[in-house]
Amino acid sequence: MNGHAGNVAIVGTGVIGAGWATHFLAQGFAVAATDPGEEAESRLREWVDNSWPAVERLGLANGASRQNLTFTTDIGAAVRHADFIQESGPERMDVKRALIADMESAANADTIIASSSSGLSVSEMQAGARHPERIVLGHPFNPSHIIPLVEVGGGRLTSPESVARTMAFYAATGKKPIRIDKEVKGHIANRLQVALWQEAISLVRQGIASVEAIDTAIAYGPGLRWALLGPFLNLHASGGVGGIVHLLQHLGPSQREWARDLGTYPENDDYIEIIAKGVDAELMPYDFPEMLRQRDRLLIQLLEDKRSLAQIP
């Protein structure tokens, strides 16, 4: 893999920021990270060390090294020479705006500031910014050093050029960016997940199925197909020679009936205990940290296989 000459600043080094730092280091960038938290540097370096075998297996760029990571509590120093800034601070609008003000006081005027926010509006985030045209959404998915998806979008004041530059930059680092054409709460993938979680919780609350049964239904059913092709292409494949048009025409009446019968998200927290008990019961025979390590190994294996197949998007 080719190395990337350039500097990336990571603002906020929690789980998401640490994953981003690992990804960009693996892609050959020099990474300047900043976080005000106590022992943030030691936690970040430990995270990078623990995650390095995964990115090594995915493939390191020329020149990639953990030695290219620097850390400072001075946000201005971190962003001053950055070619790209990835902000992953707390999910609070007042904090985001304060971070943007701090970044803009030191960063070059044309350096992209991409926020990892999982649901906040870029339009609200960029209000009052000196250079709002360069502020974009760059929302990753956990574990962000392995999962390729990044959701990219702009706010009312973001320039189309900034969105295009961000899409191209992420793609060049091996990510799979998708463009959000219109701002919406929760972006795209989280909304799709919430639709599934809403019905999963409803099925448990109604006593229709256990937590374990629902996890098995997805993990050994449609989840396997969704990991290869998205929901629309899978529908198209299920439609035979008539494709998605035939399938939607054929199943439309049934699906409309099922959709009307779907549950709604609970209005209070009473449901949490029953879900938590179900998760505890499902995990009883397993070592959960080891389960996650095995999950990551399988994710990497799947990504390697998908990359080798020209006809899998």
C-alpha positions as CSV (number, residue, x, y, z in Angstrom):
1,M,0.0,0.0,0.0
2,N,1.2,3.5,-0.7
3,G,2.1,5.8,2.1
4,H,0.5,9.2,2.7
5,A,2.7,12.3,3.3
6,G,0.7,14.5,5.5
7,N,-0.4,15.5,8.9
8,V,-3.7,14.7,10.6
9,A,-4.9,16.2,13.9
10,I,-7.1,14.1,16.2
11,V,-9.1,16.3,18.6
12,G,-10.5,14.1,21.3
13,T,-9.0,10.7,22.0
14,G,-11.8,8.6,23.4
15,V,-12.8,5.3,21.8
16,I,-13.7,7.0,18.4
17,G,-10.7,9.4,18.4
18,A,-8.3,6.6,19.3
19,G,-9.7,4.4,16.5
20,W,-9.2,7.3,14.0
21,A,-5.6,7.9,15.3
22,T,-4.9,4.2,14.7
23,H,-6.4,4.3,11.2
24,F,-4.4,7.3,10.1
25,L,-1.2,6.1,11.6
26,A,-1.7,2.8,9.7
27,Q,-2.2,4.8,6.5
28,G,1.2,6.5,6.9
29,F,0.2,9.9,8.3
30,A,1.9,11.8,11.0
31,V,-0.8,12.1,13.7
32,A,-1.0,14.9,16.3
33,A,-3.5,14.1,19.0
34,T,-4.9,16.3,21.7
35,D,-7.3,15.6,24.7
36,P,-7.5,17.5,28.0
37,G,-8.3,14.3,30.0
38,E,-6.1,13.0,32.7
39,E,-3.8,10.2,31.4
40,A,-5.3,10.6,28.0
41,E,-2.0,10.1,26.3
42,S,-1.2,6.8,28.0
43,R,-4.7,5.5,27.3
44,L,-4.4,6.5,23.6
45,R,-1.0,4.9,23.2
46,E,-2.2,1.7,24.9
47,W,-5.2,1.7,22.5
48,V,-3.0,2.1,19.5
49,D,-0.7,-0.6,20.6
50,N,-3.6,-3.0,21.3
51,S,-5.2,-2.2,17.9
52,W,-2.0,-2.3,15.8
53,P,-2.2,-6.1,15.0
54,A,-5.6,-5.5,13.4
55,V,-4.4,-2.7,11.1
56,E,-1.2,-4.6,10.3
57,R,-3.4,-7.5,9.1
58,L,-5.6,-5.1,7.0
59,G,-2.4,-3.8,5.5
60,L,0.0,-0.9,6.5
61,A,0.9,1.9,4.2
62,N,4.5,2.5,3.4
63,G,6.0,4.5,6.2
64,A,3.3,3.6,8.7
65,S,4.5,3.7,12.2
66,R,3.3,4.2,15.8
67,Q,6.3,6.5,16.2
68,N,4.5,9.0,14.0
69,L,2.1,9.7,16.9
70,T,2.6,12.9,19.0
71,F,0.4,14.1,21.8
72,T,-0.2,17.5,23.3
73,T,-2.8,19.0,25.6
74,D,-2.5,22.2,23.5
75,I,-5.2,22.1,20.9
76,G,-3.7,24.9,18.9
77,A,-0.4,23.1,18.7
78,A,-2.1,19.9,17.5
79,V,-4.0,21.5,14.6
80,R,-1.5,24.2,13.6
81,H,0.2,22.1,10.9
82,A,-2.7,19.7,10.1
83,D,-3.7,19.0,6.6
84,F,-6.9,17.4,7.9
85,I,-8.6,17.6,11.3
86,Q,-10.8,14.9,12.8
87,E,-12.8,16.1,15.8
88,S,-14.1,13.4,18.1
89,G,-15.0,15.3,21.3
90,P,-18.1,14.8,23.5
91,E,-21.5,14.7,21.9
92,R,-22.6,18.1,23.2
93,M,-23.3,21.2,21.0
94,D,-21.6,23.6,23.4
95,V,-18.5,21.5,23.5
96,K,-18.4,21.1,19.7
97,R,-18.7,24.9,19.2
98,A,-16.0,25.6,21.8
99,L,-13.7,23.1,20.1
100,I,-14.3,24.6,16.7
101,A,-13.4,28.0,18.0
102,D,-10.2,26.7,19.5
103,M,-9.3,24.8,16.3
104,E,-10.0,27.8,14.1
105,S,-7.7,30.1,16.2
106,A,-4.7,28.0,15.1
107,A,-5.5,25.9,12.0
108,N,-5.0,27.0,8.4
109,A,-8.2,28.6,7.0
110,D,-8.7,26.0,4.3
111,T,-8.0,22.9,6.5
112,I,-11.1,20.6,6.7
113,I,-12.6,20.1,10.1
114,A,-14.5,16.9,10.1
115,S,-16.7,16.0,13.1
116,S,-17.2,12.4,14.2
117,S,-20.6,13.4,15.7
118,S,-23.1,10.6,15.7
119,G,-26.2,12.8,15.6
120,L,-25.6,16.5,16.0
121,S,-26.4,18.9,13.2
122,V,-23.4,20.4,11.3
123,S,-25.5,23.5,10.5
124,E,-25.8,24.1,14.3
125,M,-22.2,23.2,14.9
126,Q,-20.8,25.7,12.3
127,A,-22.9,28.6,13.5
128,G,-20.6,31.4,14.4
129,A,-17.5,29.8,12.9
130,R,-14.9,31.9,11.1
131,H,-14.7,29.5,8.2
132,P,-17.9,27.5,8.3
133,E,-17.5,26.4,4.7
134,R,-14.8,23.9,5.7
135,I,-16.7,22.2,8.6
136,V,-18.1,18.8,7.6
137,L,-19.5,15.6,9.1
138,G,-17.1,12.6,9.1
139,H,-19.0,10.0,11.2
140,P,-17.3,6.6,11.5
141,F,-18.5,3.3,13.0
142,N,-17.0,1.3,15.8
143,P,-14.4,-0.2,15.8
144,S,-13.4,2.8,13.6
145,H,-9.9,1.4,12.8
146,I,-11.6,-1.6,11.2
147,I,-15.1,-0.7,9.9
148,P,-14.7,1.2,6.6
149,L,-17.9,3.2,6.6
150,V,-17.8,7.0,7.1
151,E,-20.9,9.2,6.7
152,V,-20.0,12.5,5.1
153,G,-22.2,15.6,4.9
154,G,-22.3,19.3,5.2
155,G,-24.3,21.9,6.9
156,R,-26.0,25.0,5.4
157,L,-22.8,26.9,5.2
158,T,-20.5,24.0,4.1
159,S,-19.1,24.4,0.6
160,P,-19.7,21.5,-1.9
161,E,-15.9,21.5,-2.5
162,S,-15.3,20.7,1.2
163,V,-17.6,17.8,1.1
164,A,-16.1,16.5,-2.1
165,R,-12.5,16.9,-0.7
166,T,-13.5,15.0,2.4
167,M,-15.1,12.2,0.4
168,A,-11.9,11.9,-1.7
169,F,-9.6,12.1,1.3
170,Y,-11.4,9.3,3.2
171,A,-11.6,7.1,0.1
172,A,-7.8,7.5,-0.4
173,T,-7.2,6.2,3.1
174,G,-9.2,3.0,2.5
175,K,-12.5,4.1,4.0
176,K,-15.9,3.6,2.3
177,P,-17.4,7.1,2.5
178,I,-21.1,7.7,1.8
179,R,-22.6,11.1,1.2
180,I,-25.6,12.4,3.1
181,D,-27.4,14.7,0.7
182,K,-29.7,16.3,3.3
183,E,-29.1,16.8,7.1
184,V,-31.2,14.5,9.2
185,K,-31.1,13.5,12.9
186,G,-28.9,10.5,13.5
187,H,-27.6,10.5,9.9
188,I,-28.2,7.3,7.9
189,A,-26.7,4.1,9.4
190,N,-27.8,4.9,12.9
191,R,-31.4,5.6,11.8
192,L,-31.4,2.2,10.0
193,Q,-30.0,0.6,13.2
194,V,-32.6,2.3,15.4
195,A,-35.4,1.0,13.1
196,L,-34.2,-2.6,13.8
197,W,-33.5,-2.0,17.5
198,Q,-37.0,-0.5,17.9
199,E,-38.7,-3.7,16.7
200,A,-36.2,-6.0,18.5
201,I,-37.0,-4.3,21.8
202,S,-40.7,-4.5,21.0
203,L,-40.5,-8.3,20.3
204,V,-38.8,-8.9,23.6
205,R,-41.3,-6.8,25.6
206,Q,-44.2,-8.6,24.0
207,G,-42.8,-11.9,25.0
208,I,-42.5,-13.0,21.3
209,A,-38.9,-13.9,21.4
210,S,-35.9,-13.8,23.8
211,V,-32.9,-11.5,23.4
212,E,-30.8,-14.5,22.3
213,A,-33.3,-15.6,19.7
214,I,-33.4,-12.1,18.2
215,D,-29.6,-11.9,18.1
216,T,-29.5,-15.3,16.5
217,A,-32.2,-14.3,13.9
218,I,-30.0,-11.4,12.7
219,A,-26.6,-12.9,13.1
220,Y,-27.5,-16.2,11.3
221,G,-30.1,-14.8,8.9
222,P,-30.4,-11.5,7.1
223,G,-27.3,-10.1,8.9
224,L,-25.1,-12.5,6.9
225,R,-26.5,-11.2,3.6
226,W,-26.4,-7.6,4.8
227,A,-22.7,-8.0,5.4
228,L,-22.2,-8.7,1.8
229,L,-24.8,-6.7,-0.1
230,G,-27.1,-3.9,1.2
231,P,-30.9,-4.2,1.8
232,F,-31.9,-3.1,-1.7
233,L,-29.5,-5.4,-3.6
234,N,-30.6,-8.3,-1.4
235,L,-34.2,-7.6,-2.3
236,H,-33.3,-7.4,-5.9
237,A,-31.6,-10.8,-5.7
238,S,-34.7,-12.2,-4.0
239,G,-36.9,-11.1,-6.8
240,G,-35.5,-13.6,-9.3
241,V,-35.7,-12.6,-13.0
242,G,-38.2,-9.8,-12.1
243,G,-35.7,-8.3,-9.6
244,I,-36.7,-5.7,-7.1
245,V,-39.7,-4.4,-9.0
246,H,-41.3,-7.9,-9.0
247,L,-40.4,-8.4,-5.3
248,L,-41.8,-5.1,-4.1
249,Q,-45.0,-5.6,-6.2
250,H,-45.4,-9.1,-4.9
251,L,-44.6,-8.5,-1.3
252,G,-45.8,-4.9,-1.0
253,P,-49.3,-5.7,0.4
254,S,-47.8,-8.1,3.1
255,Q,-45.0,-5.7,4.0
256,R,-47.4,-2.8,4.4
257,E,-49.5,-4.9,6.8
258,W,-46.4,-5.9,8.8
259,A,-45.1,-2.3,8.9
260,R,-48.4,-1.2,10.4
261,D,-48.0,-3.9,13.1
262,L,-44.4,-2.9,14.1
263,G,-43.7,-1.8,17.7
264,T,-42.7,1.7,18.8
265,Y,-39.7,2.7,20.8
266,P,-40.4,2.7,24.6
267,E,-41.2,6.1,26.1
268,N,-39.5,5.3,29.4
269,D,-36.6,3.2,30.7
270,D,-38.8,0.3,32.1
271,Y,-37.7,-2.0,29.2
272,I,-33.9,-1.7,30.0
273,E,-34.0,-4.3,32.8
274,I,-35.6,-7.0,30.7
275,I,-33.1,-6.4,27.8
276,A,-30.1,-6.4,30.2
277,K,-31.2,-9.7,31.8
278,G,-31.6,-11.2,28.3
279,V,-28.1,-10.1,27.3
280,D,-26.6,-11.5,30.6
281,A,-28.3,-14.8,29.9
282,E,-27.1,-14.9,26.4
283,L,-23.5,-14.2,27.5
284,M,-23.4,-16.7,30.3
285,P,-21.4,-19.3,28.6
286,Y,-19.0,-16.8,26.9
287,D,-16.0,-14.6,27.6
288,F,-17.3,-11.3,26.2
289,P,-13.8,-9.6,25.7
290,E,-12.7,-12.7,23.8
291,M,-15.9,-12.7,21.8
292,L,-15.1,-9.2,20.7
293,R,-11.6,-10.1,19.8
294,Q,-12.9,-13.0,17.7
295,R,-15.5,-10.6,16.2
296,D,-12.7,-8.3,15.1
297,R,-10.7,-11.1,13.5
298,L,-13.8,-12.2,11.6
299,L,-14.5,-8.6,10.5
300,I,-11.0,-8.3,9.1
301,Q,-11.3,-11.7,7.4
302,L,-14.6,-10.6,5.8
303,L,-13.1,-7.3,4.7
304,E,-10.1,-9.0,3.1
305,D,-12.4,-11.4,1.2
306,K,-14.7,-8.6,0.1
307,R,-11.7,-6.6,-1.2
308,S,-10.6,-9.5,-3.3
309,L,-14.0,-9.8,-5.1
310,A,-14.5,-7.4,-8.0
311,Q,-18.3,-7.9,-8.1
312,I,-19.0,-7.1,-4.5
313,P,-19.6,-3.4,-4.1
